[in-house]
Amino acid sequence: MTRNSIAFIGSHNSGKTTLARSLAQVLTGVGYSVYLVPENIHRCPYRINEDTILEAQSWIFQNMKDCTEEALRSDADFIIFDRSVLDHVPYTLRAIEHSRISAQDGVKLVSATLEYWATLGESAPKLFYCLPLQEIRADGVRSTSKTFQTEIDCIYRQFLRSYQIPYFVVSREFSGSGLLRLSDLLVSPSIG
């Protein structure tokens, strides 16, 4: 069976959760089985956002790694990730830059992430990068600083380019009928 695995990635408050849930609903509605991997950042017991620490980013990486392994064992037609194992990297890199995490520890964590990503090979999800939304909605967990969000967005895209990790950019037009076009793209042989 050919299975499609995708991850919506990007900074916090970029619409990943909305897109992941909407796409899962569309695909389920047309008869596909879907394994939806939710984000679990709200469960992290450590400081996140601007004041993140190594323990937080390590927890996030391990949590997403465990979720990825579990999802890849499923027999669903589609696996949809509401973020990927890579999503902690820009936050880790920013924390290094702002002396919240030591360079040695941060580089070790980023290296472990890249090594794990490489082991996924053909099983790695296709990445769909969500651009930051104009308005940041307070959810009680994530930062509401537009400056911080913009920093993370820039660091993330630079990281993906630096390591030549391919991704698609999700346009703000991907809502409603746009999700149907995205779901059509995912089942086409040229991507799957």
C-alpha positions as CSV (number, residue, x, y, z in Angstrom):
1,M,0.0,0.0,0.0
2,T,1.3,3.5,-0.9
3,R,0.7,5.8,2.1
4,N,0.9,9.5,2.2
5,S,2.5,11.1,5.2
6,I,2.6,14.8,5.6
7,A,3.5,17.3,8.3
8,F,2.4,20.9,8.7
9,I,5.3,22.8,10.0
10,G,6.2,26.4,10.8
11,S,6.3,28.8,13.7
12,H,3.7,28.8,16.4
13,N,0.4,30.4,15.4
14,S,0.7,29.7,11.7
15,G,-2.4,27.6,11.3
16,K,-0.9,24.2,11.4
17,T,-3.5,22.7,13.7
18,T,-6.4,24.1,11.7
19,L,-5.0,22.8,8.5
20,A,-4.1,19.4,9.9
21,R,-7.6,18.9,11.3
22,S,-9.3,20.3,8.3
23,L,-7.4,18.1,5.9
24,A,-8.0,15.0,8.0
25,Q,-11.7,15.8,7.9
26,V,-11.7,16.2,4.1
27,L,-9.8,13.0,3.6
28,T,-12.0,11.0,6.0
29,G,-15.0,12.5,4.3
30,V,-14.0,11.0,0.9
31,G,-13.3,7.6,2.4
32,Y,-9.6,7.5,3.4
33,S,-8.4,6.3,6.7
34,V,-6.4,9.0,8.5
35,Y,-4.0,8.9,11.5
36,L,-3.8,12.4,12.9
37,V,-0.8,13.2,15.1
38,P,-1.7,16.2,17.3
39,E,0.8,18.6,18.6
40,N,1.5,18.1,22.3
41,I,3.4,21.3,23.2
42,H,0.7,22.2,25.8
43,R,1.8,19.0,27.7
44,C,5.5,20.0,28.0
45,P,6.3,20.4,31.7
46,Y,9.1,22.8,31.0
47,R,9.4,26.5,30.0
48,I,8.8,27.1,26.3
49,N,8.6,30.2,24.1
50,E,11.2,33.0,24.6
51,D,12.4,31.5,27.9
52,T,12.7,27.9,26.7
53,I,15.4,25.7,28.2
54,L,17.2,22.5,27.0
55,E,14.9,20.2,28.9
56,A,11.8,21.7,27.1
57,Q,13.3,21.3,23.6
58,S,14.6,17.8,24.4
59,W,11.1,16.8,25.7
60,I,9.4,18.2,22.6
61,F,11.9,16.3,20.3
62,Q,11.4,13.0,22.2
63,N,7.7,13.4,22.2
64,M,7.5,14.1,18.5
65,K,9.9,11.2,17.8
66,D,7.7,8.8,19.9
67,C,4.6,10.1,18.1
68,T,6.2,9.7,14.7
69,E,7.2,6.1,15.5
70,E,3.7,5.3,16.6
71,A,2.1,6.9,13.6
72,L,4.4,5.1,11.2
73,R,3.2,1.7,12.6
74,S,-0.4,2.6,11.7
75,D,-2.0,1.2,8.6
76,A,-3.9,4.4,7.7
77,D,-4.0,5.7,4.2
78,F,-2.8,9.1,5.4
79,I,-0.7,10.2,8.3
80,I,-1.1,13.9,9.1
81,F,1.2,15.5,11.6
82,D,0.3,18.8,13.3
83,R,4.0,19.7,13.4
84,S,7.1,17.5,12.8
85,V,10.0,16.3,14.7
86,L,12.0,19.2,13.2
87,D,9.7,21.9,14.7
88,H,11.8,22.3,17.9
89,V,14.9,23.2,16.0
90,P,14.3,26.9,15.3
91,Y,13.4,27.4,19.0
92,T,16.5,25.5,20.0
93,L,18.7,27.6,17.7
94,R,17.1,30.8,18.9
95,A,17.7,29.7,22.5
96,I,21.4,29.1,21.7
97,E,21.6,32.6,20.2
98,H,20.1,34.1,23.3
99,S,22.2,32.1,25.7
100,R,19.2,30.1,27.0
101,I,20.8,26.9,25.9
102,S,24.5,26.2,25.7
103,A,25.9,25.9,22.1
104,Q,27.3,22.5,22.9
105,D,24.0,21.1,24.2
106,G,21.9,22.8,21.5
107,V,24.1,21.5,18.7
108,K,24.0,18.0,20.2
109,L,20.1,18.1,20.2
110,V,19.9,19.5,16.7
111,S,22.4,16.9,15.5
112,A,20.3,14.1,17.1
113,T,17.2,15.5,15.4
114,L,18.9,15.6,11.9
115,E,20.2,12.1,12.5
116,Y,16.7,10.8,13.3
117,W,15.2,12.7,10.3
118,A,17.8,11.0,8.1
119,T,16.8,7.5,9.4
120,L,13.2,8.1,8.3
121,G,14.2,8.1,4.7
122,E,11.2,7.5,2.4
123,S,9.0,7.3,5.5
124,A,9.7,11.0,6.4
125,P,6.5,13.1,6.0
126,K,6.3,15.6,3.1
127,L,6.6,19.0,4.7
128,F,4.1,21.8,4.2
129,Y,5.4,25.0,5.7
130,C,2.7,27.3,7.1
131,L,3.5,31.0,7.0
132,P,2.8,33.0,10.2
133,L,-0.7,34.3,10.5
134,Q,-1.0,38.1,10.7
135,E,-2.9,38.0,14.0
136,I,-1.6,36.1,16.9
137,R,-4.3,34.5,19.0
138,A,-3.6,34.0,22.7
139,D,-4.1,30.4,23.7
140,G,-2.5,30.5,27.2
141,V,0.5,28.4,26.0
142,R,2.3,30.0,23.1
143,S,4.0,33.4,23.0
144,T,1.9,36.3,21.6
145,S,5.0,38.3,20.6
146,K,5.0,39.0,16.8
147,T,8.7,39.7,17.0
148,F,9.4,36.3,18.5
149,Q,7.1,34.6,15.9
150,T,8.9,36.4,13.0
151,E,12.3,35.3,14.5
152,I,11.3,31.7,14.6
153,D,9.9,31.8,11.1
154,C,13.1,33.2,9.7
155,I,15.3,30.8,11.6
156,Y,13.1,27.8,10.6
157,R,13.2,28.6,6.9
158,Q,17.0,29.3,7.0
159,F,17.5,25.9,8.8
160,L,15.5,24.1,6.1
161,R,17.4,25.8,3.3
162,S,20.8,25.2,5.0
163,Y,20.2,21.5,5.3
164,Q,18.4,21.2,2.0
165,I,15.3,19.8,3.5
166,P,12.5,20.1,0.9
167,Y,9.2,21.6,1.7
168,F,6.1,23.1,0.1
169,V,4.9,26.5,1.2
170,V,1.2,26.6,2.2
171,S,-0.5,29.7,0.8
172,R,-3.1,31.4,2.9
173,E,-5.5,30.4,0.1
174,F,-5.5,26.8,1.4
175,S,-8.8,26.9,3.2
176,G,-12.1,25.3,2.2
177,S,-11.8,24.4,-1.5
178,G,-8.0,24.9,-1.2
179,L,-7.9,21.9,1.2
180,L,-9.6,19.9,-1.5
181,R,-6.9,20.9,-3.9
182,L,-4.3,20.0,-1.4
183,S,-5.9,16.6,-0.8
184,D,-6.0,16.0,-4.5
185,L,-2.3,16.8,-4.8
186,L,-1.5,14.3,-2.0
187,V,-3.1,11.4,-3.7
188,S,-1.6,12.1,-7.1
189,P,1.2,9.7,-8.1
190,S,3.6,12.6,-8.7
191,I,3.9,13.3,-5.0
192,G,2.8,10.0,-3.3
